[in-house]
Structure formats: C-alpha cells, structure tokens
C-alpha cells in the first residue's frame, strides 16, 4: 500500500519498505484536489521572484493561477511556451534551490510546491490530451543538434516552434540522454521521457539514433555536406572519473555511468533483460551527489542487503538534493560520512572482496568554499563489500573535440563558449549543457539549450 499521507505540501509516495524492492515511481503525484489546494496558496506576487529563479523562465504565477481555477490544460499551455520538457522538470529539477527558493511563502513557512504543480499539470495533459501539437510553418532553414539530452531536446523544441527544420543526432538507440540512461525509472519513468520526445517529433523534429558524431559523421560534414546552417552541441558529459586507487580494475567495480546505463537504458533490473549486471549483496557507492543516490537506491532494488554511501565530507556538504538523501535514508541506505576509500581489495578470482577506508575530519575551506577533508591518522578500517560503484563525477567525451578543428576546449575537456548564448570558437557552432559545464543539472542544461536556440535564430536571420 502506498503511503498517502501529506505532510505540508509533501507529495504522496510509495511506502519506503515497498518501493525499495521495485522500480516503480516513488512519488505518486497530487490529486486534482491537492493540486488546487496547493495552487491557491500562491500569492501571485507582482515582482514574481520565483520566475527569476527558473533557468527557463516559466511564467510560474500564471500557470499556478490556472491550476487554482481548475483550468489544467490552460496551465499546461502556459508552461509549454517556455519549457519543452515539463513532465521531466516537475520530477527532477532542484526546485528547492531555484524557483521555490525565492517563493515569498517560503520566508516564514513552506514555499508553494511549484515543481509538484508542474508535474501535475504535465501529467494531466499527457493523460487527457490526444490532440497532437500543431506543426509550425517552415521558415526554410535547417539546424542540426548533437545529442538528444535535456540541452539538445530543449534547443530542438524551441527552434522547431520557430519553423526550423531540426535534426537531432543521438549516439544511443533511444533519445533522452541522461534522462534515459542516468536517471532511474523510480525517479523518472522512461514512458514520460518518450512522451516528451514524441511531442517534439510532432513539431517536426527528426531524431537520428545510433549516430555518433565524430565517428559516424563529423561536425564539418554536417555543415559542408548536409547543409546545416548552424549546429548545437549538447553531447553531455559521459566520460566517468575514477579515484586512481589500487583495485579499481577488479571485477564488480563499476562507474556509476556504466551501472546506471545497464539498469536504466538496458533494463537490467528486469528478469527478461539480456544485459548482465552484478546482483551484489554488499555495495559501496563512492560519492555524495544525485548520481550516487541513484546508484545506491538502484543497487538496493536489485537485491543488495547492505548499501553504503561513502562520502569524504559531512552530511552538510552532500551535493545531492535533500529529497534524494531523505529518500535514500528511508529506503535503508547506510551513510558512511567523513570516510574516504584508499584501496579496493580483491579475491583470488579477481572480484571485489572489500574496501579499505580512512576516517576524515573537516579542515579549512578549499577553493570551492567547502571545508577540506583531512585524513585522521590511525583511523583505517575495512568495509565488507562485494561491489563498488564510483560516482565521483564525469567529463565530456573527447570524440567531438578531437574531430572538430578549431573547436576550443578547456583543460577539463569542456567546450569553451562565450557564456551568454553558447557560441563556440567555430562560427555557427553553439554548445551547452554538460558538454560545456561538466556534469550539472537537467534544468541548467535546458536553460543553455534555450539560450542557444535564441542565439541560433538571431545568427541565421542576420546571415540572410
């Protein structure tokens, strides 16, 4: 049975001891009555501080006013003016550090549940609207998008609405990028991502899958042979990082990217899946971000008895969303904080047999402003695990930068842009999202895609 109780504006959820054994969505969504009640808390402020906190500038008070009037489809149409992925954003955006952070209601109490209302409105539309969006009239120009993740999909959607012929080139066999390979089903059902992609296709966007730009075709060939007038690179940051400690080459050591891709994209959690994955009993996930939480909670659902989050700083420094940390704790994930791995131990067969760790304490702040973890001498111990998942960050794949002449990148392998509209060192080539910033949030990638679409439109119009 799902836990249907509401605490303040908390959304109904599956019971933790039920959901940690299945991959069904954790949050169950507002009922119509709950959505209207929550919407009526909005003060409809004249200065709209919440909008300033939204990277894609959704007209928040306007759509919430429609919800309060029970005009749910009207609310969706308002959101859709600025966001191509409302059902996604309502689920995975860190609203608490963006729009809801600036809600006046939050000064002396709970902010309005903006994200939950956005999710409700998008889900209502997807369940009740059978009419395909109207395909805009063509303006005679064509643009290529590299990568079908949040940045690419947003850029494609905005350009399609302006009448551009848009083609997305996606390396994997499904569109969605991190939305399909990185974020688990229990946080973001893949049917919802597919619905958003289908909406873009109805606007005229073409999606070419299994196309690795830099290998199947180059950026130069897209412009010179295929005739695209501008290109947006939203290829993400899919190259995993490791700690470079002894034992990382043992069997049952995964990058979070590989582990989550096997689980999410390849459906390794299903009995019918052809994708092998380790069904470990004691798992250590190294890292403290949302990806670490996703990996840990997935491992638990795959049948692990004990799952540890191993993080070298304290709980206050955890970069993951508070909601994800809370959900992980509710589901039985064990937090080993102020702990750093020093070596992964193996058995005679080459499999993980444990992990040596050391306790840390927080010293003076480092360049990031966070207190730097310092080793506590003599505090070494061994964690009994049979699987280790490294979730300590990613960087962009070097393929595009290595095959695109004149494309400037920084020492981290990220594409350098002018910052305002995503223009790279190559004329007509724009970039945004994780390919530029390194691993960041879905909504920031969407904001970059949106800015680039406006810049591409201006660039092509000025060329005419």
ZAMARGU-4260 file (C-alpha; in steps of 0.2 Angstrom, whole numbers, plus 5000, padded with zeros to 4 digits):
<rodrens>
0) 5000/5000/5000 | 5006/5017/4996 | 5008/5030/5010 | 4995/5043/5005 | 4998/5055/5020
5) 5003/5073/5015 | 5015/5082/5026 | 5013/5101/5022 | 5014/5101/5003 | 5023/5084/5003
10) 5018/5073/4989 | 5010/5056/4992 | 5023/5042/4990 | 5025/5023/4990 | 5030/5016/5007
15) 5049/5015/5008 | 5049/4997/5013 | 5039/4993/4997 | 5047/5004/4985 | 5065/4999/4989
20) 5061/4982/4981 | 5053/4989/4965 | 5057/5001/4951 | 5040/5009/4951 | 5039/5028/4953
25) 5042/5033/4971 | 5031/5049/4971 | 5013/5047/4966 | 5008/5064/4961 | 4995/5076/4968
30) 4976/5073/4966 | 4966/5086/4957 | 4960/5092/4974 | 4978/5093/4982 | 4984/5102/4966
35) 4970/5115/4968 | 4973/5117/4986 | 4992/5120/4984 | 4989/5132/4969 | 4978/5143/4980
40) 4992/5146/4992 | 5001/5156/4978 | 5001/5175/4982 | 5003/5179/4964 | 5017/5192/4968
45) 5019/5207/4956 | 5038/5205/4956 | 5037/5186/4953 | 5054/5182/4961 | 5050/5163/4958
50) 5052/5166/4939 | 5069/5174/4941 | 5075/5158/4950 | 5069/5147/4935 | 5083/5144/4921
55) 5070/5143/4908 | 5059/5157/4914 | 5042/5148/4915 | 5028/5160/4919 | 5025/5152/4936
60) 5012/5163/4944 | 5002/5162/4928 | 5001/5143/4926 | 4998/5141/4945 | 4983/5153/4944
65) 4976/5142/4930 | 4978/5127/4942 | 4969/5136/4955 | 4954/5139/4943 | 4955/5120/4938
70) 4960/5125/4920 | 4974/5112/4920 | 4976/5112/4901 | 4977/5131/4901 | 4991/5129/4914
75) 5000/5117/4903 | 4999/5128/4888 | 5007/5142/4898 | 5021/5131/4904 | 5024/5124/4886
80) 5028/5142/4880 | 5044/5141/4889 | 5048/5123/4893 | 5049/5108/4881 | 5050/5095/4895
85) 5038/5100/4909 | 5034/5082/4915 | 5053/5079/4916 | 5056/5096/4925 | 5042/5093/4938
90) 5051/5077/4943 | 5070/5080/4943 | 5073/5099/4944 | 5080/5105/4961 | 5066/5117/4964
95) 5071/5120/4982 | 5087/5129/4976 | 5079/5138/4961 | 5061/5144/4959 | 5054/5138/4976
100) 5070/5146/4985 | 5063/5163/4980 | 5045/5160/4984 | 5038/5173/4996 | 5028/5159/5005
105) 5044/5151/5010 | 5051/5166/5020 | 5040/5161/5035 | 5034/5144/5030 | 5033/5131/5016
110) 5036/5138/4998 | 5022/5134/4986 | 5026/5117/4978 | 5030/5124/4961 | 5038/5108/4955
115) 5024/5096/4961 | 5012/5108/4952 | 5021/5107/4936 | 5022/5088/4937 | 5003/5088/4940
120) 4999/5099/4925 | 5011/5090/4913 | 5004/5073/4919 | 4986/5079/4917 | 4990/5085/4899
125) 4998/5069/4894 | 4984/5058/4901 | 4970/5069/4894 | 4975/5077/4878 | 4975/5067/4862
130) 4977/5081/4850 | 4995/5082/4843 | 5003/5099/4843 | 5002/5110/4828 | 5017/5109/4817
135) 5024/5126/4814 | 5026/5133/4796 | 5043/5131/4789 | 5055/5145/4788 | 5066/5136/4776
140) 5081/5135/4787 | 5089/5119/4795 | 5099/5116/4811 | 5107/5101/4817 | 5108/5096/4836
145) 5121/5084/4843 | 5114/5074/4857 | 5096/5071/4862 | 5098/5075/4881 | 5090/5089/4890
150) 5100/5103/4882 | 5098/5096/4864 | 5079/5092/4866 | 5076/5110/4873 | 5086/5118/4859
155) 5077/5107/4846 | 5060/5111/4853 | 5062/5130/4853 | 5069/5130/4836 | 5055/5119/4829
160) 5042/5131/4836 | 5051/5145/4826 | 5049/5135/4810 | 5066/5127/4808 | 5069/5110/4801
165) 5079/5102/4815 | 5088/5085/4815 | 5095/5078/4831 | 5109/5066/4830 | 5110/5054/4845
170) 5123/5041/4849 | 5112/5029/4858 | 5097/5019/4852 | 5085/5030/4862 | 5083/5049/4863
175) 5084/5057/4880 | 5102/5057/4885 | 5104/5057/4904 | 5085/5056/4906 | 5085/5038/4899
180) 5102/5031/4904 | 5106/5041/4920 | 5090/5044/4930 | 5082/5028/4937 | 5064/5023/4932
185) 5058/5026/4950 | 5063/5044/4949 | 5058/5047/4930 | 5048/5034/4921 | 5055/5032/4903
190) 5037/5032/4896 | 5037/5050/4901 | 5053/5054/4893 | 5047/5046/4877 | 5031/5056/4878
195) 5040/5072/4878 | 5051/5066/4863 | 5036/5061/4854 | 5029/5079/4856 | 5045/5086/4849
200) 5043/5074/4834 | 5025/5080/4831 | 5033/5098/4829 | 5043/5091/4815 | 5060/5087/4824
205) 5069/5072/4816 | 5079/5061/4828 | 5093/5050/4820 | 5098/5037/4833 | 5114/5027/4833
210) 5123/5041/4826 | 5140/5045/4834 | 5145/5062/4829 | 5164/5062/4827 | 5164/5044/4821
215) 5148/5041/4810 | 5149/5059/4804 | 5159/5075/4809 | 5153/5092/4813 | 5161/5099/4797
220) 5152/5086/4787 | 5135/5091/4794 | 5138/5109/4789 | 5148/5106/4772 | 5139/5091/4766
225) 5122/5090/4774 | 5119/5109/4773 | 5115/5113/4791 | 5117/5132/4794 | 5120/5130/4812
230) 5124/5116/4824 | 5121/5115/4843 | 5132/5103/4853 | 5123/5096/4868 | 5133/5079/4869
235) 5134/5079/4888 | 5147/5073/4900 | 5148/5054/4899 | 5166/5050/4902 | 5167/5043/4920
240) 5180/5048/4933 | 5189/5036/4945 | 5199/5039/4960 | 5215/5031/4954 | 5217/5020/4970
245) 5223/5002/4970 | 5210/4989/4965 | 5199/4999/4953 | 5202/4987/4939 | 5194/4972/4949
250) 5178/4964/4943 | 5162/4971/4951 | 5170/4989/4951 | 5158/5000/4941 | 5157/5018/4936
255) 5140/5025/4940 | 5138/5028/4922 | 5140/5010/4917 | 5130/5004/4932 | 5115/5016/4929
260) 5116/5013/4910 | 5114/4995/4912 | 5100/4997/4924 | 5090/5011/4916 | 5093/5010/4897
265) 5096/4992/4896 | 5083/4987/4909 | 5095/4975/4918 | 5083/4975/4933 | 5070/4965/4923
270) 5071/4946/4923 | 5070/4946/4904 | 5084/4958/4901 | 5099/4952/4891 | 5111/4964/4900
275) 5122/4956/4913 | 5124/4966/4930 | 5131/4961/4946 | 5117/4957/4959 | 5129/4961/4974
280) 5124/4959/4992 | 5135/4972/5000 | 5138/4988/4989 | 5148/5003/4992 | 5144/5019/4982
285) 5158/5032/4982 | 5151/5050/4981 | 5138/5061/4988 | 5128/5068/4973 | 5112/5064/4965
290) 5120/5051/4954 | 5127/5042/4970 | 5110/5042/4977 | 5103/5035/4961 | 5116/5021/4960
295) 5114/5016/4979 | 5095/5016/4978 | 5096/5005/4962 | 5108/4993/4970 | 5096/4991/4984
300) 5082/4987/4972 | 5092/4974/4963 | 5093/4964/4980 | 5108/4971/4990 | 5106/4968/5008
305) 5118/4982/5013 | 5121/4998/5003 | 5133/5011/5008 | 5136/5029/5003 | 5154/5033/5006
310) 5157/5051/5006 | 5173/5061/5012 | 5164/5076/5019 | 5149/5078/5031 | 5131/5077/5028
315) 5130/5096/5027 | 5142/5096/5012 | 5132/5082/5002 | 5129/5089/4985 | 5113/5078/4982
320) 5096/5086/4984 | 5089/5085/5001 | 5074/5075/4995 | 5085/5062/4987 | 5095/5060/5003
325) 5079/5058/5013 | 5073/5045/5001 | 5089/5035/5002 | 5089/5035/5021 | 5070/5030/5021
330) 5075/5015/5010 | 5088/5009/5021 | 5104/5016/5013 | 5118/5017/5025 | 5128/5033/5025
335) 5147/5032/5029 | 5151/5050/5030 | 5168/5058/5033 | 5175/5042/5025 | 5187/5040/5010
340) 5192/5024/5001 | 5211/5020/5000 | 5211/5003/4991 | 5198/4991/4984 | 5203/4973/4989
345) 5200/4958/4978 | 5199/4939/4980 | 5208/4925/4970 | 5195/4926/4956 | 5198/4945/4954
350) 5182/4950/4961 | 5179/4964/4974 | 5181/4957/4992 | 5181/4973/5002 | 5187/4991/5003
355) 5200/4999/5014 | 5194/5016/5020 | 5200/5030/5032 | 5191/5042/5043 | 5191/5061/5038
360) 5189/5077/5048 | 5185/5094/5040 | 5199/5107/5040 | 5200/5124/5032 | 5189/5128/5017
365) 5196/5124/5000 | 5194/5134/4983 | 5176/5128/4982 | 5172/5136/4999 | 5169/5119/5007
370) 5179/5114/5022 | 5193/5102/5015 | 5193/5084/5022 | 5209/5079/5031 | 5214/5061/5035
375) 5213/5056/5053 | 5229/5046/5056 | 5227/5029/5063 | 5208/5028/5058 | 5210/5015/5044
380) 5196/5001/5043 | 5190/4989/5030 | 5172/4989/5024 | 5165/4972/5020 | 5158/4974/5002
385) 5157/4964/4986 | 5154/4978/4974 | 5160/4996/4972 | 5152/5009/4961 | 5162/5025/4958
390) 5150/5041/4957 | 5163/5055/4958 | 5159/5064/4943 | 5160/5064/4924 | 5168/5074/4910
395) 5164/5076/4891 | 5169/5063/4879 | 5184/5069/4869 | 5177/5062/4852 | 5170/5078/4846
400) 5184/5090/4852 | 5196/5078/4843 | 5187/5078/4827 | 5182/5096/4825 | 5196/5108/4820
405) 5196/5125/4829 | 5184/5120/4842 | 5191/5127/4858 | 5190/5117/4874 | 5197/5119/4892
410) 5209/5108/4902 | 5194/5098/4908 | 5189/5094/4891 | 5173/5105/4891 | 5169/5116/4876
415) 5173/5134/4878 | 5158/5146/4874 | 5155/5165/4875 | 5144/5161/4890 | 5129/5171/4885
420) 5122/5162/4871 | 5133/5146/4869 | 5143/5152/4854 | 5159/5142/4852 | 5176/5146/4844
425) 5168/5140/4827 | 5156/5151/4818 | 5139/5144/4818 | 5143/5131/4831 | 5135/5133/4848
430) 5136/5122/4863 | 5128/5120/4880 | 5124/5109/4895 | 5136/5096/4902 | 5147/5097/4887
435) 5151/5115/4892 | 5149/5115/4911 | 5154/5097/4915 | 5141/5087/4925 | 5127/5098/4931
440) 5108/5098/4932 | 5094/5094/4919 | 5087/5112/4921 | 5103/5121/4919 | 5106/5111/4903
445) 5089/5115/4897 | 5092/5134/4900 | 5108/5133/4890 | 5098/5124/4876 | 5085/5138/4876
450) 5098/5152/4876 | 5107/5144/4861 | 5091/5142/4851 | 5088/5161/4853 | 5105/5164/4848
455) 5105/5152/4833 | 5089/5160/4827 | 5097/5178/4828 | 5113/5172/4819 | 5103/5164/4804
460) 5092/5179/4802 | 5107/5191/4802 | 5115/5180/4789 | 5101/5181/4777
</rodrens>
